[in-house]
Amino acid sequence: MSKSIMISFLSTSLDGCTNDKRLTKWHPNAGTALSSEPQIDRLILLHEKKDEVLASLVGEEAKRMRNDFDVQLMEVSSSSSDLSSTYMTVLRLGEHLQFDPDDRYYLNITTCTPIQQICFCALAQSGRWPVKLVQCLDAKADNLASTLQIIDLDLSRYDVILNQYPIGTAEGTDLLKGNIATRNTYYNQMIDSIQSVALRSRSPILLRGPTGTGKTALARLLHKVRAQTTLLPSRFVEVNCSVLKDASAMSTLFGNEDGALQGVTNSQKGELQFADRGMVFLDNIDELGMHEQAMLLQVIEDKSFTPPGSRASVKCDFQLIAATNKDLEEMVKCGQFRSGLLSRLSTWEFRMPSLRERLEDIEPNLEYELRKSTNTLPHVQRFSAKALRKYLAFATSREAAWVASFRDLSASVERMITFSDNGIITEDVVQEEISTLRAKWSSLGLQDVFEDDLNPGRTTLPGSVAYDYVSMLIPDHTLNRFEHNQLDYVIRVAFKCPSYAELTRRLYGEKTGVNPAQKSRSYLVGYGLTLEMIKEILQPLND
């Protein structure tokens, strides 16, 4: 059951007097017990150590005035006349108050110093403290009750204070970047935007991008930044939708009553129920079935849902972060994803760039990987100067495909560290790793550009990496040169097409019949391919 809680400082002048007058004189904090609009259930009385006796006396008086009234005494540091130090002291105080989102909080500024009043006004205006400001007045009643007046102030004059302690700080963006000094302009601007959205909006956030670009890591860091910035508790629930199959998907997300779902025998709560008032990260959201998508859309719109087999609605309000490496718009056209859900998810949409789009960030990410490994190894890990230059020259060249983006880079650094002696990565180790990467990417259909004339079906530019798309998508094919070249051309055109219908028009012209999409879809299906598969596999190579 929610409660109304008053936070108030002890006033030695208003709350204190001689013993013979205490029974007849009004005291603001004790009188709070008898206030009616709003009625207060608990008083958190803040006091300095030297005033501990008076604070205990006021607390006992308040509880005698109303039997069910609760008083919590909290010792605070001495007040200061300096605005900046007082503001920081109050911020630290908030960490000990432990605000409950189910309760209502009021902050009495009558017994504060003028400097404290300014700070509390700034906190309430910025939303850092979920409180309403009140003024505590003498009700002029025989029972010595207090009257509480809620204050609605124009705090624009205090903007200078808030600007000194902005909600979105450089410290927050550094955390979102994993404390990596990234250099890519697009990525840095994107992180700034994501931080602002996460702290100021409760609408869903959709993270797009190829595998290995850090979508999961960013979602976890977003929750961490939000938890550090706000004083309200924030739960974090992470679900990989690609591992949810059949009835387990519905049960895992939304729960179920006993026997409501075939194959699920026991009643259980869903993950989304545990995330109420927190944050949910749904990775590979494109893997959700249509029924689960419908339920998720209902939760986003209504903030509630009814678990399978239950008649009771469950309240569930959370911020959703979803991630995908698929073309959701194409899935909508194919009837595989709900358009309404996509509309909701894309309120805030960000594309995570691949490593090939962030070549200038390879060096700072190398430093990060080395620092990370140093935490678990006996030696400090580092490159020799020549080895670092050699590795960076290869890593930032067109020859480096970085198919799995940062996962490739992380694995590469791990191999070099493993084969290094005394924590020094030498030129020989780097050369061996370059050979390993070349062999790995070659096995996926990437071959040296100078062999282009020996292999059909590839179009390259001087100095670029040659891609055999057919072999990448169909490794065991037995196509002759004509079939190979034809399919290679279709794949290249398909990669740039937003839909099957557009692909058909580009291949066959405008006169393609009443169902143009079916013609190109049937052609690709004949080779075991789909437009979504082509985009997913080839996107990292073309970033």
Protein Blocks (a to p, Z undefined) as FASTA:
>chain_A
ZZddddddddfklmgccfklmmmcccfklmmmmpfbdcdfbdcddddfklmmmmmmmmmm
mmmmpmkbccdddddddddfbfklmmmmmmmmmmmnopafkbccdddfklpcfklmmmmm
mmmmnomaccdddddddehiaklpacdddddddfklmmmmmmmmcfbdfklmmmmnoopa
cfbfklmmmmmmmmmmmmmpcbdcddeddehilmmmmmmmmmmmmmmmpmbdcddddddf
klpghjllmmmmnopaehkaghiabgcddfklmmgoiacddehkllpcfklmmmmmmmmm
nopacdehiabdcddddddddddfbdfklmmmnopacfklmmmmmmpacddddfklmmml
mmmmmmmmmmmmmmmpmbdcdddfklmmmmmmmmmmmklnolnmmmmmmmmmmmmmmmpg
hhiacfklmmmmmmmmmmmmmmnopacfklmmmpghiacdehiacddfklmmmmmbcbdf
klmmmmmmmmmmmmmpcbfklmmmmmnojbnojblmlmmmmmmmmnopafklmmmmmmmm
mZZ
